[in-house]
Amino acid sequence: MDGDFECPELGLRREASSPEAAAFGLCSDELLVSIGTRAWRVPPWFTTGAKPLPAGVFAAALASLGHFGAGMGLFLCALGGALVIGVATGYLGLAAVAIMGLVLLGSVLVHEVGHVVAYRLLMGRRAPAVMVVRGASCRLVRLTGTSARDAAVVVAGPIAPVVAALPLWVLFPVAPVPVLLVTLVALGHVVGLVLPAGDGAALRELAGRRAARAE
């Protein structure tokens, strides 16, 4: 494909043939399955799906759950099926693995909603952004703001699973293992802030920019 894709609101422009065009949400790398004269669009399980973030905090949060959840749909269904089979057959090891997988994917969804809600609250109800998903890989392509606001949006993602896990502690006396599992997974997102990848890399980039401006 010749030409360029661009999003003036976000200041993005990439060649149509470049993989970055889909990675930055300028287009969707869709997969169609055809049977006879009918065709079905495959959800973004293995391809990249991009969708503009709607205005409003609540609408944006719901849209992010739906869009990112669609990318994880195949994995969620597989894990849900494994959980049912494990419980039905008494194979508790399979059920435990399925529960762990569902908790991990659920925490990723909550993580991304944290980014979205913080972005909407700090950058405005109509600030442009694009939700990009490929399987369990999710990202929000957005405007940059002040260093403080950008840092808050970055940190809000890892903090969101911890906040979501706190109410579960009322169930600790009757279900200590699941509560501890969810809490440990949530804390793992916070630990990710010190790693040189993902949100940790984003924080380091912000710190580098701030240091460069201070010189």
MOQUI-V123839 format. One line per field, one symbol per residue. ss: DSSP state (@ for helix, = for strand, . for the rest). psi: psi as a letter, one per 30 degrees, with the letter a starting at -180 (. if undefined). burial: b if it has 24 or more other C-alpha atoms within 12 Angstrom, else e. A space follows every 50 residues. Layout:
# MOQUI-V123839
ss = ???
psi = ???
burial = ???
This chain:
# MOQUI-V123839
ss = ...====....====...@@@@@.......=====..=====......== ==....@@@@@@@@@@@@@@@.@@@@@@@@@@@@@@@@@..@@@@@@@@@ @@@@@@@@@@@@@@@@@@@@@@@.....======..======....@@@@ @@@@@@@@@@@@@@@@@@@@@....@@@@@@@@@@@@@@@@@@@....@@ @@@@@@@@@@@@@@.
psi = klalkljeefhkklkefkffeeeggflkilkkkkjbgkkkkklieflkkk kkkllkeeeeeeeeeeeeeeefeeeeeeeeeeeeeeeefgifeeeeeeee eeeeeeeeeeeeeeeeeeeeefflfgkklkkkkjbgjkljjllkbleeee eeeefeefeeeeeffeffffgeffieeeeeeeeeeefeeeeffflhlbee eeeeeeeeeeeeff.
burial = eeeebeeeeeebeeeeeeeebbbbbbbbbeeeeeeeeeeeeebbbebbbb bbbbbbbeebbebbbbbbbbbbbebbeebbebbeeeeeeeeeeebbbbbb bbbbbbbbbbbbbbbbbbbbbbbbeebbbbbbbbbbbbbbbbbbeeeeeb bbbbbbbbbbbbebbeeeeeeeeeeeeebbbbbebbbbbbebbeeeebbe ebbeebeeeeeeeee
